[in-house]
Amino acid sequence: MNRARLLCVGLLLLTACGRKVEAPPDHPRLTPNVTLRDVTFHSAALNRDMRYRAVFPAGIPAGRKLPCIYLLHGGGGTFRDWSNYFDVSPLAERGFVLIMPQGDYSYYTNSAARPQDRYEDYIVDDLIANVERQFPAAPGRPNRAIAGVSMGGFGALNLSLRHPDLFAFAGAISPAIDVPSRPFAIRRIGQWRDFRAIFGPWGGPSQRENDPLILARSADPAAAPYMFVSCGNQEGLLASNRQFADILEHRHFRYEFHIVEGGHNWIQFNRTVPSLCNSLTEHFHQ
């Protein structure tokens, strides 16, 4: 592996783990059969401009509407991640509009301590409405899926359980499911403060209302979307992902759970994306 490749992999690993590093150059993986557009729009929920990336089939006939997949990046990432680090063009070529929003370090929730950071409302109210105005994205639950990696995987599961009327499919690669209830550790005091700002006091209502492990115990399995969940066998997140899958199994959700080889890094994430894509084409918008 040459030096440039090593540097690139190092930057990706740091980004996947949530550490802030200077963003690498934008290098979307595209084929001639897809179109890319970056959009800046004003979010009423956040009271500021936000960006998202859209990738969709080239040459869509006038008046035709396509199902839409919202792809959420991980902690420390950006709206460019899914197009830069994953090969998403084949998914767009299959007839999907792909939307990749900027989520900052929010876990895609309405922050308990920062009233200006209403990221859940930004996604479910502002973003979806803007996408369906600007792009040939078909409206309605049967036409929407949501998926993410790490922090984005948490967001996909949490948002789909909190808003089962919006999404027919939810996919999560190595989701940080345990974040709302992660215990205090002095070596991670900065992370603890960030999580408490997002999810509120330990045991408080905001924490309970944004904990997928709690939501899955009370949600209606018949109304919930189909769920794809995966986790690496070398990840610290494996125990909480197993626990989540056990709840889904016990309560008869429609789901699949995969334990794959590898740790919490882009190498493992990339190996898992084809399985996610296959599940999307099989269980979403058949």
ABEGO torsion letter per residue (X at the ends): XBAAAAAAAAAAAAAAAGBBBBBBBBBBBBBAABBBBBBBBBBAAAGBBBBBBBBBBBGBBBGBBBBBBBBBBBBGBBAAAAAAABBAAAAAAAGBBBBBBBAEBAGGBBBAABAABBAAAAAAAAAAAAAAAABBBBBEAAABBBBBBEAAAAAAAAAAAABAAABABBBBBGBBAAAAABBBBAAAAAAAAAAAAAAEBBGBAAAAAABAAAAAAABBAAABBBBBBBBBAABAAAAAAAAAAAAAAAAGBBBBBBBBBEBBBAAAAAAAAAAAAAAAAAABGX
